[in-house]
Amino acid sequence: MWGFRIAAVLLGSLALVAQPRPRARDLGVPYDGKPGALNAITDVAGLEVGHSTIIRGEGALEVGKGPVRTGVTAVLPRGRGGVMDPVFAGWFSLNGNGEMTGTAWVEESGFLEGPVLITNTHSVGVARDAAIEWQIRTGRRDPAKGWFALPVVAETYDGYLSDINGFHVRKEHVFEAIDGARGGAVAEGSVGGGTGMICHEFKGGIGSASRVAGGHTVGVLVQCNYGRRGQLRVAGVPVGREITEGAFRSVEQGSIIIVVATDAPLMAHQLKRLARRAAMGLARNGSIAGNSSGDLFIALSTANAGAGKPDGEASLRMLPNERMDPLFQATVEATEEAIINAMVAADTMTGVGGRKVVGLPHGRLREVMKKYGR
């Protein structure tokens, strides 16, 4: 078990360094806007992403034993070295059939303190507690001084492929995701919290993209686990109606978590406005934010370092509202692309009881795009 877990973590860490699979643009999908150098959320300077991936077992479900297809993804706005420096943030619920902890304090204070963690629905609690323990264990916080934390942990449901009631995510996996966070290319598809996720009845998971607009960078990371096949559109093309193989659902199920980051100097109320725009990128791909979907978004700014200090006065910079339109557009475009990047990166996966979820077939996607002149 230990050998497997270490191997899984190493694979997740290596995937952060290299991007072995093509992405949507590599397949010829035409997207608007200018991406950053990595076309990832890590184009926002200083931001780091880490994963812990748990894949274990085959065959029939045995609660507590598997099969397991799950994990944790960590987004650190200022990297591990900047955890003590909060960032301005705002959040938005498009549809609330899901969980993102700590958002009452984000709403009240305007700040995000610590990492954003994303995992499966039944591991939110352990991830939340582990986030607090990690800060104490690494000496970043002194509990003797009365410090307390309200971490942000979000979820989507992976119980179709994984033994979600076996509670396989442990605090060690959360530590691994945070400690393994790096800049550079972001691993996508069936990694970290996205390991067991499904999107438009194709294999889903983690995806990322970025845009350079208005003199600033906007990056997006998604954990996508939503949608019916027939709803799927790629760059305006009704791909889900053309590629019907492997569809298996009769009703909408699942959720999506979206993290938007920017280096633009935005205040909390402006970041809430930015978070809302992620819904438009989601809609471009066909989502209707169905009744059972938890569509929860958080946006943050890495500008204004030191603004969250506990005493004295902070000198702040703020972008005028009149200059936000390019950032709105960047958010919509990067969200749309990040979701498809997640699907392009994800291979076919078999999980609980032999259930199989097919990966988006690259060749067929090219054929359909060509058919529609895209």
The 8 nearest C-alpha neighbors of each residue, nearest first, counted from 0:
[[1, 3, 2, 4, 5, 55, 6, 7],
 [2, 0, 4, 3, 5, 6, 7, 8],
 [3, 1, 5, 0, 4, 6, 7, 8],
 [4, 2, 6, 0, 1, 5, 7, 55],
 [3, 5, 7, 1, 6, 2, 0, 8],
 [4, 6, 8, 2, 7, 3, 1, 9],
 [7, 5, 3, 9, 4, 8, 2, 10],
 [6, 8, 4, 10, 5, 9, 52, 3],
 [9, 7, 11, 5, 10, 51, 6, 52],
 [10, 8, 12, 6, 11, 7, 13, 5],
 [9, 11, 13, 7, 8, 12, 14, 6],
 [10, 12, 8, 14, 9, 13, 50, 7],
 [13, 11, 9, 15, 14, 10, 8, 179],
 [14, 12, 10, 16, 15, 11, 9, 17],
 [13, 15, 186, 11, 17, 16, 12, 10],
 [16, 14, 186, 185, 13, 12, 184, 17],
 [15, 17, 13, 14, 184, 183, 18, 12],
 [18, 16, 14, 15, 19, 13, 184, 186],
 [17, 19, 20, 14, 186, 184, 16, 15],
 [20, 18, 17, 21, 14, 344, 186, 22],
 [19, 21, 18, 344, 22, 343, 187, 345],
 [22, 20, 25, 23, 19, 344, 26, 343],
 [21, 23, 25, 340, 24, 343, 20, 344],
 [22, 24, 26, 25, 340, 28, 343, 339],
 [23, 25, 28, 27, 26, 22, 29, 30],
 [26, 24, 22, 23, 27, 21, 28, 20],
 [27, 25, 24, 23, 28, 365, 22, 21],
 [26, 28, 24, 25, 29, 23, 365, 368],
 [27, 29, 24, 23, 26, 30, 234, 373],
 [30, 28, 27, 24, 234, 31, 373, 23],
 [31, 29, 28, 32, 234, 336, 24, 332],
 [32, 30, 332, 29, 33, 34, 333, 234],
 [31, 33, 34, 210, 30, 332, 329, 211],
 [32, 34, 210, 211, 35, 31, 212, 209],
 [35, 33, 210, 38, 209, 211, 32, 36],
 [34, 36, 38, 37, 210, 209, 211, 42],
 [35, 37, 38, 34, 42, 39, 209, 210],
 [38, 36, 39, 35, 184, 42, 183, 41],
 [37, 39, 208, 209, 35, 34, 36, 42],
 [40, 38, 208, 207, 209, 37, 41, 42],
 [39, 218, 41, 219, 42, 209, 220, 208],
 [42, 40, 43, 39, 46, 182, 183, 47],
 [41, 43, 40, 39, 44, 35, 37, 218],
 [44, 42, 41, 46, 40, 261, 216, 262],
 [45, 43, 46, 42, 41, 262, 301, 77],
 [44, 46, 77, 78, 43, 47, 76, 182],
 [45, 47, 76, 77, 78, 41, 44, 75],
 [46, 48, 181, 182, 78, 75, 180, 74],
 [49, 47, 180, 74, 181, 73, 75, 182],
 [180, 48, 50, 176, 73, 179, 72, 177],
 [51, 49, 191, 176, 72, 71, 11, 52],
 [50, 52, 191, 176, 71, 70, 8, 172],
 [53, 51, 191, 70, 190, 7, 8, 50],
 [52, 54, 69, 70, 68, 7, 55, 67],
 [55, 53, 68, 67, 52, 69, 56, 7],
 [54, 56, 67, 66, 53, 68, 65, 57],
 [57, 55, 66, 65, 67, 58, 54, 64],
 [56, 58, 66, 350, 59, 351, 55, 65],
 [59, 57, 352, 353, 351, 60, 66, 56],
 [58, 60, 352, 351, 61, 57, 353, 66],
 [59, 61, 351, 65, 352, 62, 66, 58],
 [62, 60, 64, 65, 63, 59, 66, 162],
 [63, 61, 165, 64, 162, 60, 65, 164],
 [62, 64, 165, 65, 61, 166, 164, 162],
 [65, 63, 61, 62, 66, 165, 162, 67],
 [66, 64, 67, 162, 61, 60, 56, 63],
 [65, 67, 56, 57, 351, 161, 162, 55],
 [68, 66, 161, 65, 55, 54, 162, 69],
 [67, 69, 54, 161, 195, 194, 53, 160],
 [70, 68, 194, 53, 195, 192, 67, 52],
 [69, 71, 192, 191, 52, 53, 51, 118],
 [70, 72, 192, 191, 118, 51, 50, 117],
 [71, 73, 50, 191, 192, 117, 116, 49],
 [74, 72, 116, 49, 48, 177, 176, 115],
 [73, 75, 48, 115, 114, 47, 76, 116],
 [74, 76, 114, 78, 47, 77, 46, 48],
 [77, 75, 46, 78, 74, 301, 47, 114],
 [78, 76, 81, 46, 45, 75, 82, 79],
 [79, 77, 75, 47, 46, 80, 81, 76],
 [78, 80, 81, 82, 75, 77, 177, 178],
 [79, 81, 78, 82, 77, 83, 84, 75],
 [82, 80, 77, 83, 84, 78, 79, 76],
 [81, 83, 113, 84, 79, 80, 77, 78],
 [82, 84, 81, 85, 139, 113, 112, 80],
 [83, 85, 81, 82, 305, 307, 86, 304],
 [86, 84, 112, 307, 111, 110, 83, 113],
 [87, 85, 111, 110, 301, 300, 88, 299],
 [86, 88, 110, 267, 300, 109, 299, 266],
 [89, 87, 299, 267, 110, 298, 109, 111],
 [88, 90, 271, 270, 267, 298, 297, 109],
 [89, 91, 297, 271, 296, 274, 298, 88],
 [90, 92, 296, 274, 275, 295, 93, 297],
 [93, 91, 295, 94, 95, 294, 296, 90],
 [92, 94, 294, 295, 91, 95, 278, 288],
 [95, 93, 294, 293, 92, 96, 288, 292],
 [94, 96, 293, 97, 92, 294, 93, 295],
 [97, 95, 293, 292, 291, 94, 98, 290],
 [98, 96, 293, 95, 154, 99, 292, 155],
 [97, 99, 153, 154, 100, 96, 293, 95],
 [98, 100, 153, 152, 151, 102, 101, 154],
 [101, 99, 151, 152, 102, 98, 153, 150],
 [102, 100, 151, 149, 150, 103, 104, 105],
 [101, 103, 105, 104, 100, 106, 99, 151],
 [102, 104, 106, 105, 101, 107, 100, 108],
 [103, 105, 107, 106, 102, 108, 101, 149],
 [106, 104, 102, 109, 110, 108, 103, 107],
 [107, 105, 103, 104, 109, 108, 102, 89],
 [106, 108, 104, 105, 109, 103, 110, 102],
 [109, 107, 110, 105, 104, 106, 111, 267],
 [108, 110, 267, 105, 106, 88, 87, 107],
 [109, 111, 87, 88, 105, 108, 86, 85],
 [110, 112, 86, 85, 88, 105, 87, 113],
 [111, 113, 85, 110, 86, 114, 150, 82],
 [112, 114, 82, 111, 150, 85, 115, 75],
 [115, 113, 75, 74, 116, 73, 76, 112],
 [114, 116, 74, 151, 73, 152, 75, 117],
 [117, 115, 73, 152, 72, 114, 153, 74],
 [116, 118, 153, 72, 154, 192, 152, 71],
 [119, 117, 192, 71, 154, 70, 122, 153],
 [120, 118, 154, 155, 156, 122, 121, 157],
 [119, 121, 154, 156, 155, 122, 123, 118],
 [120, 122, 119, 123, 163, 164, 166, 124],
 [123, 121, 124, 119, 125, 120, 126, 168],
 [122, 124, 126, 125, 121, 127, 120, 152],
 [125, 123, 127, 126, 122, 128, 121, 152],
 [124, 126, 128, 127, 122, 123, 129, 170],
 [127, 125, 129, 123, 124, 128, 130, 173],
 [128, 126, 124, 130, 125, 129, 150, 152],
 [127, 129, 125, 131, 130, 126, 124, 132],
 [128, 130, 132, 126, 170, 131, 127, 133],
 [131, 129, 133, 127, 128, 132, 126, 134],
 [132, 130, 128, 129, 134, 133, 148, 135],
 [131, 133, 129, 135, 134, 130, 136, 128],
 [134, 132, 136, 130, 135, 131, 129, 137],
 [133, 135, 139, 131, 137, 132, 136, 140],
 [134, 136, 132, 140, 138, 133, 137, 139],
 [137, 135, 133, 138, 134, 132, 139, 140],
 [136, 138, 134, 135, 139, 133, 140, 132],
 [139, 137, 135, 140, 136, 134, 141, 133],
 [138, 140, 134, 137, 135, 83, 141, 136],
 [141, 139, 135, 138, 134, 142, 146, 137],
 [140, 142, 143, 144, 135, 146, 138, 139],
 [143, 141, 146, 144, 145, 140, 135, 147],
 [144, 142, 141, 145, 146, 140, 147, 135],
 [145, 143, 142, 146, 141, 140, 147, 135],
 [144, 146, 142, 143, 147, 141, 140, 148],
 [145, 147, 142, 144, 141, 148, 140, 143],
 [148, 146, 145, 149, 142, 131, 140, 144],
 [147, 149, 150, 131, 146, 112, 101, 113],
 [148, 150, 101, 151, 147, 104, 100, 112],
 [151, 149, 101, 148, 127, 152, 100, 130],
 [150, 152, 101, 100, 115, 99, 116, 153],
 [153, 151, 116, 100, 99, 117, 115, 127],
 [154, 152, 99, 117, 98, 116, 118, 100],
 [155, 153, 120, 119, 118, 117, 98, 123],
 [154, 156, 119, 120, 254, 255, 224, 157],
 [157, 155, 120, 119, 158, 253, 154, 196],
 [158, 156, 195, 196, 159, 161, 160, 119],
 [157, 159, 161, 163, 160, 156, 162, 195],
 [160, 158, 157, 161, 351, 354, 350, 195],
 [159, 161, 350, 351, 158, 195, 157, 68],
 [162, 160, 67, 68, 158, 163, 351, 66],
 [163, 161, 65, 165, 67, 164, 66, 158],
 [162, 164, 158, 161, 165, 166, 121, 157],
 [165, 163, 166, 162, 62, 121, 63, 158],
 [63, 164, 166, 62, 162, 163, 167, 64],
 [167, 165, 164, 168, 163, 122, 63, 121],
 [166, 168, 165, 169, 63, 67, 163, 69],
 [169, 167, 166, 122, 172, 70, 170, 69],
 [170, 168, 171, 172, 167, 125, 173, 166],
 [169, 171, 173, 129, 172, 125, 174, 126],
 [172, 170, 174, 169, 173, 175, 129, 168],
 [173, 171, 175, 170, 174, 169, 51, 176],
 [172, 174, 170, 176, 175, 171, 126, 71],
 [173, 175, 171, 177, 172, 176, 178, 170],
 [176, 174, 172, 178, 173, 177, 179, 51],
 [175, 177, 50, 49, 51, 173, 179, 174],
 [176, 178, 174, 180, 179, 175, 73, 49],
 [179, 177, 175, 180, 176, 174, 49, 79],
 [180, 178, 49, 176, 177, 175, 181, 12],
 [49, 181, 179, 48, 177, 47, 178, 176],
 [182, 180, 47, 48, 49, 179, 183, 15],
 [181, 183, 47, 41, 46, 48, 184, 45],
 [182, 184, 41, 185, 16, 181, 15, 37],
 [183, 185, 15, 16, 37, 17, 186, 18],
 [184, 186, 15, 187, 183, 39, 48, 207],
 [185, 187, 15, 14, 18, 184, 190, 188],
 [188, 186, 205, 206, 341, 344, 185, 190],
 [187, 189, 345, 344, 341, 204, 205, 190],
 [190, 188, 194, 204, 193, 345, 187, 195],
 [191, 189, 194, 193, 52, 188, 187, 192],
 [192, 190, 50, 70, 71, 52, 72, 51],
 [191, 193, 71, 118, 70, 72, 117, 194],
 [204, 192, 194, 205, 196, 191, 190, 189],
 [195, 193, 189, 190, 69, 191, 192, 68],
 [196, 194, 68, 157, 69, 193, 160, 161],
 [195, 197, 204, 224, 203, 193, 157, 194],
 [196, 198, 203, 224, 202, 201, 200, 225],
 [199, 197, 203, 224, 225, 200, 201, 202],
 [198, 200, 226, 228, 227, 201, 225, 231],
 [201, 199, 198, 228, 246, 197, 227, 202],
 [202, 200, 198, 358, 357, 199, 359, 197],
 [201, 203, 197, 358, 356, 345, 357, 198],
 [204, 202, 197, 198, 342, 196, 341, 223],
 [193, 203, 205, 188, 196, 222, 189, 223],
 [204, 206, 222, 187, 188, 193, 341, 221],
 [207, 205, 341, 337, 187, 340, 221, 338],
 [206, 208, 337, 220, 39, 219, 40, 221],
 [209, 207, 39, 38, 337, 333, 219, 218],
 [210, 208, 218, 38, 39, 34, 333, 217],
 [209, 211, 34, 217, 33, 329, 35, 216],
 [210, 212, 216, 33, 215, 34, 35, 217],
 [213, 211, 214, 215, 325, 210, 216, 326],
 [212, 214, 215, 325, 326, 211, 322, 323],
 [213, 215, 212, 211, 216, 263, 325, 326],
 [216, 214, 212, 213, 263, 211, 262, 217],
 [215, 217, 211, 261, 210, 262, 43, 212],
 [218, 216, 261, 210, 209, 260, 329, 211],
 [219, 40, 217, 209, 260, 259, 39, 208],
 [218, 220, 259, 40, 207, 208, 258, 334],
 [219, 221, 207, 258, 206, 257, 40, 337],
 [222, 220, 257, 206, 205, 256, 223, 207],
 [221, 223, 205, 256, 204, 255, 193, 257],
 [224, 222, 255, 204, 221, 203, 198, 225],
 [223, 225, 198, 197, 254, 196, 253, 255],
 [226, 224, 253, 254, 198, 199, 223, 252],
 [225, 227, 199, 251, 198, 286, 228, 252],
 [228, 226, 199, 230, 229, 251, 200, 248],
 [227, 229, 199, 239, 200, 230, 231, 246],
 [228, 230, 239, 240, 231, 227, 243, 237],
 [229, 231, 285, 228, 227, 239, 232, 286],
 [232, 230, 239, 285, 284, 229, 228, 238],
 [231, 233, 237, 284, 236, 238, 235, 285],
 [232, 234, 236, 235, 284, 238, 237, 231],
 [235, 233, 236, 232, 29, 30, 28, 284],
 [234, 236, 233, 232, 237, 283, 284, 238],
 [235, 237, 232, 233, 238, 234, 368, 371],
 [238, 236, 232, 239, 240, 231, 235, 233],
 [237, 239, 241, 232, 240, 236, 231, 242],
 [240, 238, 229, 231, 228, 242, 241, 237],
 [239, 241, 229, 238, 237, 242, 243, 228],
 [240, 242, 238, 239, 243, 237, 367, 229],
 [243, 241, 239, 244, 240, 238, 363, 364],
 [242, 244, 246, 241, 240, 245, 239, 228],
 [245, 243, 246, 242, 357, 247, 241, 228],
 [244, 246, 357, 247, 243, 356, 200, 201],
 [247, 245, 200, 244, 243, 248, 228, 201],
 [246, 248, 245, 249, 200, 228, 356, 244],
 [249, 247, 250, 246, 227, 200, 251, 252],
 [248, 250, 247, 251, 227, 246, 252, 228],
 [251, 249, 248, 252, 227, 226, 289, 291],
 [250, 252, 226, 227, 289, 291, 253, 249],
 [253, 251, 291, 225, 292, 250, 226, 254],
 [252, 254, 225, 224, 292, 156, 291, 155],
 [253, 255, 292, 293, 225, 224, 155, 294],
 [254, 256, 223, 294, 224, 222, 225, 293],
 [255, 257, 222, 295, 221, 296, 294, 223],
 [256, 258, 221, 296, 220, 259, 297, 255],
 [257, 259, 297, 220, 219, 298, 296, 221],
 [260, 258, 298, 219, 218, 297, 299, 257],
 [261, 259, 299, 218, 298, 217, 300, 219],
 [262, 260, 217, 300, 263, 216, 43, 218],
 [261, 263, 301, 302, 300, 216, 43, 215],
 [262, 264, 261, 215, 265, 302, 300, 318],
 [265, 263, 317, 302, 318, 316, 262, 300],
 [264, 266, 317, 269, 263, 318, 270, 300],
 [265, 267, 269, 268, 87, 270, 317, 264],
 [266, 268, 109, 88, 270, 89, 87, 269],
 [267, 269, 271, 270, 266, 89, 272, 109],
 [270, 268, 272, 266, 271, 267, 265, 273],
 [271, 269, 273, 89, 267, 272, 268, 298],
 [270, 272, 89, 274, 268, 273, 269, 90],
 [271, 273, 269, 270, 275, 274, 268, 276],
 [272, 274, 270, 271, 276, 275, 327, 269],
 [275, 273, 271, 298, 276, 272, 277, 297],
 [274, 276, 272, 273, 277, 278, 91, 271],
 [277, 275, 278, 273, 274, 279, 331, 327],
 [278, 276, 280, 279, 275, 331, 274, 330],
 [279, 277, 281, 276, 280, 275, 282, 93],
 [280, 278, 282, 281, 277, 276, 331, 283],
 [281, 279, 331, 335, 334, 283, 277, 282],
 [280, 282, 278, 279, 283, 284, 335, 286],
 [281, 283, 286, 279, 285, 284, 280, 278],
 [284, 282, 280, 281, 285, 279, 335, 232],
 [285, 283, 232, 282, 281, 231, 233, 286],
 [284, 286, 230, 231, 282, 283, 232, 287],
 [287, 285, 282, 288, 281, 226, 284, 230],
 [286, 288, 289, 285, 282, 226, 230, 281],
 [289, 287, 286, 292, 94, 290, 294, 93],
 [290, 288, 292, 287, 291, 251, 252, 286],
 [289, 291, 292, 288, 96, 94, 251, 293],
 [292, 290, 289, 252, 96, 253, 293, 251],
 [293, 291, 254, 253, 289, 96, 290, 288],
 [292, 294, 97, 96, 254, 95, 94, 295],
 [295, 293, 255, 94, 93, 254, 292, 256],
 [296, 294, 92, 256, 293, 91, 93, 257],
 [295, 297, 257, 91, 90, 274, 256, 258],
 [298, 296, 90, 258, 274, 89, 259, 91],
 [299, 297, 259, 274, 89, 270, 88, 260],
 [300, 298, 88, 260, 87, 270, 259, 261],
 [299, 301, 261, 302, 262, 87, 260, 86],
 [300, 302, 262, 86, 261, 76, 303, 299],
 [303, 301, 264, 262, 300, 304, 263, 265],
 [304, 302, 306, 315, 305, 264, 316, 301],
 [305, 303, 306, 302, 84, 301, 86, 307],
 [304, 306, 307, 308, 84, 303, 313, 85],
 [305, 307, 313, 304, 303, 308, 315, 314],
 [308, 306, 305, 85, 309, 84, 86, 110],
 [307, 309, 305, 306, 310, 84, 311, 313],
 [310, 308, 307, 311, 306, 312, 305, 313],
 [311, 309, 308, 312, 313, 307, 306, 305],
 [310, 312, 313, 309, 308, 306, 314, 307],
 [311, 313, 310, 314, 308, 306, 309, 315],
 [314, 312, 306, 315, 311, 305, 308, 307],
 [313, 315, 312, 316, 306, 303, 305, 304],
 [316, 314, 303, 313, 317, 306, 264, 304],
 [315, 317, 264, 303, 318, 314, 265, 302],
 [318, 316, 264, 265, 319, 266, 315, 263],
 [317, 319, 264, 265, 320, 322, 316, 263],
 [320, 318, 321, 322, 317, 323, 265, 264],
 [319, 321, 322, 323, 318, 269, 324, 317],
 [320, 322, 319, 323, 324, 318, 325, 326],
 [323, 321, 320, 319, 324, 318, 325, 213],
 [322, 324, 326, 320, 325, 321, 327, 319],
 [323, 325, 327, 326, 322, 328, 321, 320],
 [326, 324, 328, 327, 213, 323, 212, 329],
 [327, 325, 329, 323, 324, 328, 330, 212],
 [328, 326, 324, 330, 329, 325, 273, 276],
 [327, 329, 325, 331, 326, 330, 332, 324],
 [328, 330, 326, 332, 210, 327, 331, 333],
 [331, 329, 327, 333, 328, 332, 277, 334],
 [330, 332, 280, 328, 334, 277, 329, 333],
 [331, 333, 329, 335, 334, 330, 280, 328],
 [334, 332, 208, 209, 336, 330, 335, 331],
 [335, 333, 280, 337, 331, 336, 332, 330],
 [334, 336, 280, 332, 333, 337, 338, 281],
 [335, 337, 333, 339, 338, 334, 340, 208],
 [338, 336, 207, 206, 208, 340, 334, 339],
 [339, 337, 341, 340, 336, 206, 335, 334],
 [338, 340, 342, 341, 336, 337, 343, 23],
 [341, 339, 337, 343, 206, 338, 23, 342],
 [342, 340, 206, 188, 205, 338, 339, 344],
 [341, 343, 203, 339, 345, 344, 340, 202],
 [342, 344, 340, 341, 345, 359, 22, 339],
 [345, 343, 188, 341, 342, 187, 20, 340],
 [344, 346, 188, 342, 189, 343, 202, 358],
 [347, 345, 358, 348, 344, 202, 357, 189],
 [346, 348, 357, 358, 356, 202, 345, 349],
 [349, 347, 356, 355, 346, 350, 357, 202],
 [350, 348, 355, 354, 353, 356, 347, 160],
 [349, 351, 160, 354, 353, 161, 66, 352],
 [350, 352, 160, 353, 60, 66, 161, 354],
 [353, 351, 59, 58, 354, 60, 350, 57],
 [352, 354, 350, 351, 349, 58, 355, 59],
 [355, 353, 350, 349, 352, 351, 160, 356],
 [356, 354, 349, 348, 353, 357, 350, 347],
 [355, 357, 348, 202, 347, 201, 349, 358],
 [358, 356, 347, 201, 202, 245, 355, 359],
 [357, 359, 347, 346, 202, 201, 345, 360],
 [358, 360, 201, 343, 342, 361, 357, 202],
 [361, 359, 363, 362, 358, 364, 343, 357],
 [362, 360, 364, 363, 359, 365, 343, 26],
 [363, 361, 365, 364, 360, 366, 26, 367],
 [362, 364, 366, 365, 360, 361, 367, 242],
 [363, 365, 361, 367, 362, 366, 368, 360],
 [366, 364, 368, 362, 363, 367, 369, 361],
 [367, 365, 363, 369, 364, 368, 370, 362],
 [366, 368, 370, 364, 369, 365, 363, 371],
 [367, 369, 373, 365, 371, 370, 366, 364],
 [370, 368, 372, 366, 371, 367, 373, 365],
 [369, 371, 367, 368, 372, 366, 373, 365],
 [372, 370, 369, 368, 373, 367, 236, 366],
 [371, 373, 369, 370, 368, 367, 236, 366],
 [372, 368, 371, 369, 29, 28, 370, 236]]
